[in-house]
Amino acid sequence: MEIHAIALIVDEPIAGHFYWVLQKHDGGDCRPIAAAEGPMPTYGAAMMAGIEALQRRTDARDDPGPPTIH
């Protein structure tokens, strides 16, 4: 079983502008794999949006797709 280490980060580069970022950890390296398209007004809003994005990634990975006939 492959383990995926993904961190949800909330950044505030400008006061009052919060962005969520999903980062994948590969050994000692981190790289962004998804991020907010625009700023959110609060830390909580950015965190919730990031959690939703992470859940969508999980759901997409776990979805086997439509059944196939062999």
N, C-alpha and C positions, 0 to 999 in steps of 0.2 A: 504494500500500500504506500503510495506516494504522499508525503506530507507537504502541504503548501502553507508557508508562513506568510500571512498577509496582515499588515498593520494598518489601522485606520488612524490617520493623523488629522487634526484640525489646526490650521495655520491662520494667523491674523497678521498679514503683511502690512496692512494699513488699519489704523484704529477703526473698529466697527465693521470691517469687511472680513468675514470668515469663510474659509475654503476648506473642504474636505479633500483628502488625498489618500488613495489606497496604495500602499507600497509593498512590493514583494521582496522578501528576504531570501537571498541565495548565498548561503555561507556568510561571509563578512560583508557582502554587498547588498545595498538597497536600491531599488529602482521603482519609480512611480509606474503604476499600471492603469490607473484611472484617477480622475480628478473632477472637481466641480467645474462647470462651465462658466459660472459667475459667482459673485460674492453672495453670502447669506448674511442676514442682519444680526444673528446671534450665534454664539458658540453651540448652543443646544440645537438650533435649526441645522447647522452644518453637521453636527454629530449624527442627528437622526437621518439626514439625507445620505451621509456616508454609510450608515448602517443599512439603509435600504439598498444602496448600490452594491454593498458586499453581499447582501441576501440575494439580489438578482444574479450576481455571479455564481453563487452557490447553487441556486435553483437551475440556472442554465447548465452548469456542469453535471448536475444530478439528473437532468431530464434526458431520458433515453431517446426522445424523439418519437415520431410516429412508428407504429409497428411495421415490420417488413415481412414479406412472404418469401420463404426460402424454397 
